[in-house]
Amino acid sequence: MAVNLKFIVEDVAVQLATYTQIRIYRSATLGGAYSSIADVTLVAGTYYYSYEDSGGNLNSWYKYSFRNPTGPVESDLSAPFRVDGVTRLRARQAALEKYGAGIILIAAAGSDTNTVVTADYRVKSSLWRTDRGKGTWLMPTTGSAQGQIRVIKSSVPSTGTLEIEPDYGAAVATSDEVEWHWLADPAVWNAAINRGLARYWYTERIPIVGVANQEEYDLSGIPFLKDIEQIHDVRWYPTSGKDVDEPYGVDGKWWRPRQDVDKLTLVIFPPVGITTTLYIEATRPMQALYADDAVAPPTAAEELVTALAYDEVLAYLASPGVGSSESRALWTKSRQDHLPELHRLLVKYRPKPRAGPAQLPWPPVVPTPFKAR
């Protein structure tokens, strides 16, 4: 999936006095090596620039500089940044950081198929006890072993070595990114993210192409519409050439969803022509993310996605059959403590659909006006 990078150069006249280009750099990880991928030409009087990177995705990291190929002359690199958006990887890593559920490491020389070595001070220190982290999980997110979850068998903190079992299918290389999870298995986090997304609702606008003389429209082709309560309004553009929409259920017109056993049906009156498009305004849950680079809809807020995922992980840890009764009681208490923050975020990002006019159970009858005999 290509990503669109945007740059604002408010002092373009000042930059043009020295430079002629914006040079863009990309890396797979925050602390990895950034490679030049493109140059965007500066233009006098132009403040907004964009570049579509077909080789990157929302998980990629970027920096940029101002450059003049004559010389050559180049400014310092900017701070690293990502394009706005929510992916499964970003949601999971944000939850690790926010809720203290793990850390993200960069592999160092000496890593192999059964060993991850790191110079990260949070791992490599003689202050830590031997076998710290035994029984927790490591998962590389870049490199040949990407996505493979393994359990830590032993550790030697003085050398920053974590030994895993079973072996990875390929060696972990220097500069590969690795997630260390100590609250729950990464697979549990992935499932929790999707369960949380099913609780995250947002507004959607669905076009329905008009069919001449047709008063009923089968909505079974829209799989996320499960209940009539999801449909809040039906709108249309009554005046050709003007982008001003209006509710369809006014001025003698009428619409109503009908709940059947296997589908929803939209009933309208009077019917519209083949050149008219109706727009259903409805609420729907976020789609599940089945890969680390899978992207949530643009309206998704990372802080709510991570809060819902954390709530689902705590629910899993507190469920019967997971751990001792004492640990389940602790996770139940932790979930209760998390509830105020989750409620605040659910209110903050709740869907705000426009409510259409109240619909009667039958089409309105417009009385005949008084007239002379």
C-alpha positions as CSV (number, residue, x, y, z in Angstrom):
1,M,0.0,0.0,0.0
2,A,1.5,3.3,-1.1
3,V,1.5,6.2,1.4
4,N,1.2,9.9,0.7
5,L,3.8,12.1,2.4
6,K,2.9,15.8,2.8
7,F,5.3,18.6,3.6
8,I,4.6,22.3,4.5
9,V,7.4,24.7,3.7
10,E,6.2,28.0,5.1
11,D,9.6,29.7,4.5
12,V,10.0,28.5,1.0
13,A,11.7,31.8,-0.2
14,V,14.3,31.4,2.6
15,Q,15.0,27.7,1.7
16,L,15.2,28.5,-2.1
17,A,18.1,30.9,-1.3
18,T,20.2,27.9,-0.5
19,Y,18.4,24.7,-1.5
20,T,16.3,23.4,-4.5
21,Q,14.9,20.1,-3.3
22,I,13.3,18.2,-0.4
23,R,15.2,14.9,0.0
24,I,13.1,12.1,1.5
25,Y,14.6,9.2,3.6
26,R,12.9,6.0,4.7
27,S,13.6,3.3,7.3
28,A,11.7,0.1,8.4
29,T,12.4,1.0,12.1
30,L,12.7,4.1,14.1
31,G,16.3,3.6,15.0
32,G,17.3,1.9,11.7
33,A,19.3,3.2,8.7
34,Y,17.5,5.8,6.7
35,S,18.0,5.5,2.9
36,S,17.2,8.3,0.4
37,I,14.2,7.4,-1.8
38,A,13.2,10.6,-3.6
39,D,13.7,14.3,-4.2
40,V,10.9,16.8,-4.5
41,T,11.6,20.1,-6.3
42,L,11.0,23.3,-4.4
43,V,8.9,25.9,-6.3
44,A,8.8,29.6,-5.5
45,G,5.5,30.6,-3.9
46,T,4.5,27.0,-3.3
47,Y,4.1,26.0,0.4
48,Y,2.5,22.5,0.2
49,Y,4.3,19.5,-1.3
50,S,3.5,15.8,-1.4
51,Y,5.1,12.5,-2.5
52,E,3.5,9.1,-3.0
53,D,5.8,6.4,-1.7
54,S,4.9,3.1,-3.4
55,G,7.6,1.3,-1.5
56,G,6.5,2.2,2.0
57,N,3.5,1.7,4.2
58,L,2.0,3.2,7.4
59,N,4.6,1.3,9.5
60,S,7.5,2.9,7.7
61,W,9.5,5.8,9.3
62,Y,10.6,8.9,7.4
63,K,13.0,11.8,7.7
64,Y,13.6,14.7,5.2
65,S,16.2,17.4,4.5
66,F,16.6,20.4,2.2
67,R,19.2,19.8,-0.5
68,N,21.0,21.5,-3.4
69,P,22.7,19.0,-5.8
70,T,25.1,21.7,-6.7
71,G,27.9,21.6,-4.2
72,P,26.3,19.4,-3.0
73,V,24.7,21.2,0.0
74,E,22.2,19.5,2.4
75,S,20.6,20.6,5.7
76,D,20.3,18.5,8.8
77,L,17.7,15.7,8.8
78,S,14.3,16.3,10.3
79,A,13.0,14.4,13.3
80,P,11.7,10.9,12.4
81,F,7.9,10.7,11.7
82,R,5.2,8.4,10.4
83,V,2.3,9.1,8.1
84,D,-0.9,9.4,10.2
85,G,-2.9,6.2,10.5
86,V,-3.5,3.0,12.5
87,T,-2.2,-0.4,11.7
88,R,-2.2,-3.6,13.7
89,L,1.6,-3.2,14.4
90,R,1.2,0.4,15.5
91,A,-1.7,-0.3,17.7
92,R,0.0,-3.3,19.4
93,Q,3.3,-1.4,19.9
94,A,1.4,1.7,21.2
95,A,-0.3,-0.6,23.8
96,L,3.0,-2.1,24.9
97,E,4.4,1.3,25.5
98,K,1.4,2.9,27.1
99,Y,0.4,0.1,29.4
100,G,3.9,-1.3,30.3
101,A,3.1,-4.6,28.6
102,G,6.5,-5.0,26.9
103,I,9.2,-3.2,25.1
104,I,10.6,-2.9,21.5
105,L,14.2,-3.9,21.0
106,I,16.7,-3.6,18.2
107,A,18.8,-6.7,17.6
108,A,22.6,-6.4,17.7
109,A,25.4,-8.5,16.3
110,G,25.4,-12.0,17.6
111,S,21.7,-12.6,17.1
112,D,20.8,-15.9,15.4
113,T,18.0,-18.4,14.9
114,N,17.8,-19.2,18.6
115,T,19.2,-16.1,20.2
116,V,18.4,-12.3,20.2
117,V,21.2,-10.1,21.4
118,T,20.6,-6.4,22.1
119,A,22.5,-3.5,23.5
120,D,19.3,-1.9,24.9
121,Y,19.9,-0.7,28.5
122,R,16.6,-2.2,29.5
123,V,17.9,-5.7,28.8
124,K,21.7,-5.5,28.8
125,S,22.8,-4.8,32.4
126,S,24.5,-6.7,35.2
127,L,21.9,-5.4,37.6
128,W,19.3,-7.8,36.2
129,R,19.1,-11.4,37.5
130,T,20.0,-14.3,35.2
131,D,17.0,-15.8,33.3
132,R,15.0,-12.6,33.6
133,G,12.0,-12.8,31.3
134,K,12.0,-16.6,31.1
135,G,8.6,-17.8,29.9
136,T,7.7,-14.5,28.1
137,W,7.6,-13.9,24.4
138,L,9.8,-12.5,21.6
139,M,8.5,-11.6,18.1
140,P,10.6,-10.0,15.4
141,T,8.6,-7.4,13.4
142,T,11.2,-6.9,10.6
143,G,13.6,-9.2,8.8
144,S,13.5,-12.9,7.8
145,A,11.9,-14.1,11.1
146,Q,9.2,-11.4,11.0
147,G,6.0,-12.4,12.8
148,Q,7.4,-15.6,14.4
149,I,6.5,-15.8,18.1
150,R,8.8,-17.7,20.4
151,V,9.2,-18.2,24.2
152,I,12.3,-17.0,26.1
153,K,14.1,-20.1,27.4
154,S,16.9,-18.3,29.3
155,S,18.7,-14.9,29.4
156,V,22.1,-13.5,30.2
157,P,21.5,-9.8,31.1
158,S,25.2,-9.0,31.4
159,T,25.6,-9.7,27.6
160,G,22.1,-8.7,26.5
161,T,21.4,-12.2,25.3
162,L,17.9,-13.7,25.2
163,E,17.7,-17.4,24.2
164,I,14.4,-18.6,22.7
165,E,12.7,-21.9,22.0
166,P,11.9,-23.3,19.5
167,D,14.3,-21.8,16.9
168,Y,13.2,-19.2,14.5
169,G,12.8,-20.3,10.8
170,A,15.5,-17.8,9.9
171,A,18.3,-15.9,11.7
172,V,17.5,-12.6,13.4
173,A,19.9,-10.0,11.8
174,T,21.5,-6.9,13.2
175,S,19.1,-4.0,13.3
176,D,16.0,-6.2,13.1
177,E,13.2,-4.9,15.3
178,V,11.9,-7.3,18.0
179,E,9.0,-7.0,20.4
180,W,9.4,-8.4,23.9
181,H,6.0,-9.2,25.5
182,W,5.7,-10.0,29.1
183,L,2.0,-9.4,29.8
184,A,0.5,-11.7,27.1
185,D,1.4,-13.6,24.0
186,P,1.5,-11.4,20.9
187,A,-1.1,-13.7,19.3
188,V,-3.4,-12.8,22.3
189,W,-2.8,-9.1,21.5
190,N,-3.6,-9.6,17.8
191,A,-6.9,-11.3,18.7
192,A,-7.6,-8.6,21.3
193,I,-7.1,-5.8,18.8
194,N,-9.7,-7.3,16.5
195,R,-12.2,-7.9,19.3
196,G,-11.7,-4.3,20.4
197,L,-12.2,-3.0,16.8
198,A,-15.5,-4.8,16.8
199,R,-16.6,-2.5,19.6
200,Y,-15.3,0.7,17.9
201,W,-18.1,2.2,15.8
202,Y,-18.0,4.9,13.2
203,T,-20.2,6.6,10.6
204,E,-20.3,5.4,7.0
205,R,-22.1,6.8,3.9
206,I,-23.2,4.2,1.4
207,P,-24.4,5.0,-2.1
208,I,-27.4,3.2,-3.5
209,V,-27.9,3.7,-7.2
210,G,-31.6,4.3,-8.1
211,V,-33.6,1.9,-10.2
212,A,-36.6,3.2,-12.1
213,N,-40.0,2.5,-10.5
214,Q,-38.3,0.4,-7.7
215,E,-39.5,1.0,-4.2
216,E,-37.5,-1.7,-2.4
217,Y,-33.7,-2.1,-2.3
218,D,-32.0,-5.3,-1.0
219,L,-29.2,-4.4,1.4
220,S,-27.8,-7.9,1.8
221,G,-24.8,-6.8,-0.4
222,I,-23.7,-4.5,2.5
223,P,-22.5,-7.2,5.0
224,F,-21.9,-4.9,8.0
225,L,-25.6,-3.8,8.0
226,K,-27.1,-6.2,10.5
227,D,-29.8,-4.2,12.3
228,I,-32.2,-1.4,11.4
229,E,-30.8,0.7,14.3
230,Q,-27.6,1.1,12.3
231,I,-29.4,3.2,9.6
232,H,-29.8,6.8,10.7
233,D,-30.7,8.7,7.6
234,V,-31.2,8.4,3.8
235,R,-30.1,11.5,1.8
236,W,-30.0,12.6,-1.8
237,Y,-29.1,15.5,-4.0
238,P,-32.4,17.0,-5.3
239,T,-30.9,19.7,-7.4
240,S,-28.7,18.6,-10.3
241,G,-25.4,20.4,-10.3
242,K,-25.5,21.5,-6.7
243,D,-23.6,19.6,-4.0
244,V,-26.3,20.2,-1.3
245,D,-27.8,17.0,0.1
246,E,-31.1,16.8,1.9
247,P,-33.0,14.1,3.8
248,Y,-35.1,11.9,1.5
249,G,-37.9,11.7,4.0
250,V,-39.4,15.2,3.6
251,D,-41.8,17.0,1.2
252,G,-44.0,13.9,0.8
253,K,-41.2,11.4,0.4
254,W,-40.6,8.5,2.8
255,W,-38.1,5.8,3.6
256,R,-37.9,3.0,6.1
257,P,-35.6,0.0,6.6
258,R,-37.3,-3.4,7.0
259,Q,-35.8,-6.2,9.0
260,D,-36.1,-9.6,7.4
261,V,-34.7,-12.9,8.8
262,D,-31.8,-12.9,6.4
263,K,-31.4,-9.3,5.3
264,L,-32.3,-5.7,5.5
265,T,-34.5,-4.0,2.9
266,L,-34.7,-0.3,2.3
267,V,-38.2,0.8,1.3
268,I,-38.7,4.3,-0.3
269,F,-41.6,6.2,-1.7
270,P,-41.8,7.7,-4.3
271,P,-39.2,5.7,-6.3
272,V,-36.3,7.6,-7.8
273,G,-35.0,7.6,-11.4
274,I,-32.0,5.8,-12.7
275,T,-29.9,9.0,-12.6
276,T,-30.5,9.5,-8.9
277,T,-28.3,8.1,-6.1
278,L,-29.5,7.7,-2.6
279,Y,-27.0,7.8,0.3
280,I,-27.5,5.7,3.4
281,E,-25.9,7.2,6.5
282,A,-25.2,4.4,9.0
283,T,-22.9,3.3,11.8
284,R,-20.6,0.3,11.5
285,P,-17.8,-1.4,13.5
286,M,-14.2,-1.1,12.5
287,Q,-12.9,-3.9,10.2
288,A,-10.6,-6.6,11.7
289,L,-6.9,-6.3,11.0
290,Y,-5.3,-9.7,10.1
291,A,-1.7,-8.5,9.3
292,D,0.7,-6.1,10.9
293,D,0.5,-3.8,7.9
294,A,-3.3,-3.9,7.6
295,V,-4.8,-0.4,7.9
296,A,-7.8,0.7,9.9
297,P,-10.2,3.2,8.4
298,P,-8.9,6.8,8.4
299,T,-11.3,7.8,11.2
300,A,-9.7,5.3,13.6
301,A,-8.1,6.9,16.7
302,E,-5.0,5.0,17.9
303,E,-5.6,5.8,21.6
304,L,-9.1,4.2,21.5
305,V,-7.9,1.2,19.5
306,T,-5.1,0.5,22.0
307,A,-7.4,1.1,25.0
308,L,-10.0,-1.4,23.7
309,A,-7.2,-3.9,22.9
310,Y,-5.8,-3.6,26.5
311,D,-9.3,-4.1,27.9
312,E,-9.7,-7.2,25.8
313,V,-6.3,-8.6,27.0
314,L,-7.3,-8.0,30.6
315,A,-10.6,-9.7,30.0
316,Y,-8.7,-12.7,28.6
317,L,-6.3,-12.8,31.5
318,A,-9.2,-12.7,34.0
319,S,-11.1,-15.5,32.3
320,P,-11.5,-19.0,33.8
321,G,-8.7,-21.3,32.9
322,V,-6.0,-18.6,32.5
323,G,-3.7,-18.5,35.5
324,S,-4.5,-18.9,39.2
325,S,-7.5,-17.5,41.0
326,E,-5.3,-14.8,42.6
327,S,-3.9,-13.6,39.3
328,R,-7.4,-13.6,37.7
329,A,-8.6,-11.4,40.6
330,L,-5.7,-9.1,40.0
331,W,-6.5,-8.7,36.3
332,T,-10.2,-8.2,37.1
333,K,-9.2,-5.3,39.4
334,S,-6.9,-3.9,36.7
335,R,-9.7,-4.0,34.2
336,Q,-12.0,-2.1,36.6
337,D,-9.2,0.5,37.1
338,H,-8.9,0.8,33.3
339,L,-12.7,1.4,32.8
340,P,-12.8,5.2,33.5
341,E,-10.2,5.9,30.8
342,L,-11.9,3.6,28.4
343,H,-15.2,5.2,29.0
344,R,-13.7,8.7,28.4
345,L,-12.3,7.6,25.1
346,L,-15.5,5.9,24.0
347,V,-17.4,9.1,24.6
348,K,-14.7,11.2,22.9
349,Y,-14.7,9.1,19.7
350,R,-18.4,7.9,19.7
351,P,-20.0,8.1,16.2
352,K,-22.0,11.2,15.6
353,P,-24.5,10.3,12.8
354,R,-27.1,12.8,11.5
355,A,-30.6,11.6,12.5
356,G,-33.1,11.7,9.7
357,P,-36.7,12.8,10.1
358,A,-39.0,10.5,12.1
359,Q,-40.5,7.8,9.9
360,L,-44.1,6.7,10.1
361,P,-45.0,3.0,9.6
362,W,-46.7,4.0,6.3
363,P,-46.0,6.6,3.6
364,P,-47.5,10.0,4.4
365,V,-50.6,11.1,2.6
366,V,-50.5,14.7,1.3
367,P,-54.0,16.2,1.4
368,T,-55.4,17.7,-1.7
369,P,-55.5,21.5,-1.3
370,F,-58.7,23.4,-1.5
371,K,-59.7,24.5,-4.9
372,A,-62.6,26.1,-6.7
373,R,-65.3,23.9,-8.2
